[in-house]
Amino acid sequence: MAHILVINSSISGENSVSRLLVQETVERLIEAHPGAVVTHRDVGAAPVPHLTPESVAGVRAVAASEAELSAAALSDELIDELKKADIIVIGAPMYNFSIASGLRTWFDHVLRPRVTFAYSDTGPQGLITGKRVIVVESRGGLYTEGPAVVMDFQEPYLKTLLGFIGLTDVTFVHAEKLGFGPEARELALTIARGKIAATASHTAA
Ligand SMILES: Cc1cc2nc3c(=O)[nH]c(=O)nc-3n(C[C@H](O)[C@H](O)[C@H](O)COP(=O)(O)O)c2cc1C
């Protein structure tokens, strides 16, 4: 049975484009994988806490205090959700040319030496392998072509973070020019939906 982990990070609630498209992606995936188990992690509506000295001590040393144990437990929980998943769907709005701080904080808890990555003689090695990732990127502007391509610190960053822990099979769905008026928005949704249909139907669990 396929396990799908859904991570939303938009702060825009019901008006969120990434949330809408993530939901449609999950529906498509369930059509392709009937009976799939879906786990939701919403770091936009319910952000995980920023790292603290206790988080670092808790996950990178031997957790001792209550705060350190609780930080280690949160990191374990988030990583466990990731490990269980066959397919990971991430809603990643562009905020200030990069990702939402909630999503960045999620990565802060999940990128963990000896657990999700390890250093080897040949360099860092990702330990979370054999999974498929679909990332929905919603953006007010246009970044896949034109002068703003160089301002895209969202997609290269996500590729690096995911790849660092071994998640290299990543499909990016773009919903761009959302700030260019209703027609541009409709077109963006149509293009994104086409990509979702194509990618979800051939996703093997
Ligand atoms: C705080 C904030 C910062 C934003 N920064 C950018 C940006 O740098 N570039 C851009 O193209 N759009 C930017 N936008 C527009 C969002 O990318 C756009 O509204 C998108 O729909 C957000 O995804 P969501 O609807 O899922 O929340 C920003 C929006 C917000 C709220």
The ligand as an SDF file (V2000), in Angstrom:
LIG
                    3D

 31 33  0  0  0  0  0  0  0  0999 V2000
    5.1160   37.2330    2.2270 C   0  0  0  0  0  0  0  0  0  0  0  0
    4.9960   36.9910    0.7440 C   0  0  0  0  0  0  0  0  0  0  0  0
    6.1360   37.0990   -0.0350 C   0  0  0  0  0  0  0  0  0  0  0  0
    6.0380   36.8670   -1.4120 C   0  0  0  0  0  0  0  0  0  0  0  0
    7.1700   36.9420   -2.1670 N   0  0  0  0  0  0  0  0  0  0  0  0
    7.1060   36.6720   -3.4950 C   0  0  0  0  0  0  0  0  0  0  0  0
    8.2790   36.6970   -4.3010 C   0  0  0  0  0  0  0  0  0  0  0  0
    9.3900   36.9320   -3.8500 O   0  0  0  0  0  0  0  0  0  0  0  0
    8.1490   36.4290   -5.6180 N   0  0  0  0  0  0  0  0  0  0  0  0
    6.9430   36.1480   -6.1830 C   0  0  0  0  0  0  0  0  0  0  0  0
    6.8840   35.9000   -7.3730 O   0  0  0  0  0  0  0  0  0  0  0  0
    5.8150   36.0940   -5.4450 N   0  0  0  0  0  0  0  0  0  0  0  0
    5.8850   36.3510   -4.1150 C   0  0  0  0  0  0  0  0  0  0  0  0
    4.7480   36.3050   -3.3580 N   0  0  0  0  0  0  0  0  0  0  0  0
    3.4970   35.8830   -3.9950 C   0  0  0  0  0  0  0  0  0  0  0  0
    3.2470   34.3950   -3.7360 C   0  0  0  0  0  0  0  0  0  0  0  0
    4.2770   33.6000   -4.2580 O   0  0  0  0  0  0  0  0  0  0  0  0
    1.9190   33.9920   -4.3510 C   0  0  0  0  0  0  0  0  0  0  0  0
    0.9150   34.7380   -3.6930 O   0  0  0  0  0  0  0  0  0  0  0  0
    1.6240   32.5170   -4.2220 C   0  0  0  0  0  0  0  0  0  0  0  0
    0.3060   32.2970   -4.6240 O   0  0  0  0  0  0  0  0  0  0  0  0
    1.8280   32.0210   -2.7990 C   0  0  0  0  0  0  0  0  0  0  0  0
    1.4240   30.6770   -2.6730 O   0  0  0  0  0  0  0  0  0  0  0  0
    0.1080   30.3090   -1.8390 P   0  0  0  0  0  0  0  0  0  0  0  0
   -1.0320   30.9270   -2.5960 O   0  0  0  0  0  0  0  0  0  0  0  0
    0.0670   28.8480   -1.8210 O   0  0  0  0  0  0  0  0  0  0  0  0
    0.2720   30.9160   -0.4750 O   0  0  0  0  0  0  0  0  0  0  0  0
    4.8040   36.5390   -1.9950 C   0  0  0  0  0  0  0  0  0  0  0  0
    3.6580   36.4410   -1.1740 C   0  0  0  0  0  0  0  0  0  0  0  0
    3.7620   36.6530    0.1690 C   0  0  0  0  0  0  0  0  0  0  0  0
    2.5330   36.5160    1.0350 C   0  0  0  0  0  0  0  0  0  0  0  0
  1  2  1  0
  2  3  1  0
  2 30  2  0
  3  4  2  0
  4  5  1  0
  4 28  1  0
  5  6  2  0
  6  7  1  0
  6 13  1  0
  7  8  2  0
  7  9  1  0
  9 10  1  0
 10 11  2  0
 10 12  1  0
 12 13  2  0
 13 14  1  0
 14 15  1  0
 14 28  1  0
 15 16  1  0
 16 17  1  0
 16 18  1  0
 18 19  1  0
 18 20  1  0
 20 21  1  0
 20 22  1  0
 22 23  1  0
 23 24  1  0
 24 25  2  0
 24 26  1  0
 24 27  1  0
 28 29  2  0
 29 30  1  0
 30 31  1  0
M  END
$$$$
